[in-house]
Every structure is written in structure tokens, then in C-alpha cells.
Amino acid sequence: MEIPRHWRLKKQRYALTGEVCPHCHAKIFPPRDVCPECGGEAKTEYEFSGRGEVYSHTTVYNAPEGYQHSVPYTVALVKLDEGPVVTAQLTDMGEQEAEIGMPVEMVTRRLRSDGDERGLLVYGYKFRPLAAVAV
């Protein structure tokens, strides 16, 4: 990915910044400028909480270029508390198995590096299991 595009997507990838429709109040991620629910213009920024639950998941054993160092890894569809479903890698799992309905939270992690040791390091969101609250 070229550097200018990486910087344009920075808010989206580092803080889960999307949009909210001022007409129907739908939360939109990734940002689209046009609401998929009502078709109205949606340019108001909205920062998602970063919390949600695993909707579905799979394990990747044959990774695309740039991600081979991570195999095997788990990719999940995460339904955010605010409604949208995002695709992301699960991280910090330890020995824990991914489960549908498992509560997770967004964290910023290194995704890959482009080029050699002097190449661009690409960071973005991943999700980790939400720590159980001690009672």
C-alpha cells in the first residue's frame, strides 16, 4: 500500500472512526459518505467504542504475502456494540479458543511491514478477548 493511502486511513485503522447518519442515526463502518440504510448523506464522524462480540471465525493456515509470519491465525467477523460487523484478526488469545459470542475489544497492533527492514510498518485494529471483570 502506498504511504498517502495509509495516512488517509489512519483514523479508521487506529481508532475505528466511522460515520453516523444524521437522518436515520445508523452507525457506518467503514466510512462511506452515503448511508446504506436510508441513502442519505452521512459525513459526520463517529468513533466506535471498540467493543463487540465474535459473530463468526476461521483459522488461516495459508496466509497472503506479508502475513506469513503470523500463521496460523484466527480471523473473525466482529459485531460491534454499535451494530456494524467488521473483519479482523484475533490476537492475545493465548491458549483460548475463539468462540461465537465471545466478548472482544479493539487493540492497535502491527499488521505487516511493506518492503525490507526500512519499509513502512502498517498498524491497524485487531481484537482481543475482553478480560473478565472480577466480582
Number of C-alpha atoms within 10 A of each C-alpha: 8 8 9 8 9 14 11 10 14 15 14 18 20 16 17 23 21 23 24 24 23 14 13 13 13 18 23 26 20 16 20 14 18 16 22 14 13 13 12 14 15 24 17 12 15 16 15 21 14 19 19 24 22 25 18 16 18 12 14 15 12 12 13 9 9 12 14 14 10 14 13 13 19 18 20 24 19 30 20 22 14 14 14 17 19 16 17 18 20 25 18 11 13 7 6 8 8 19 14 13 13 16 21 22 19 25 18 14 16 11 16 17 15 15 10 7 8 8 9 15 12 16 16 20 23 24 27 19 22 14 9 7 5 4 3
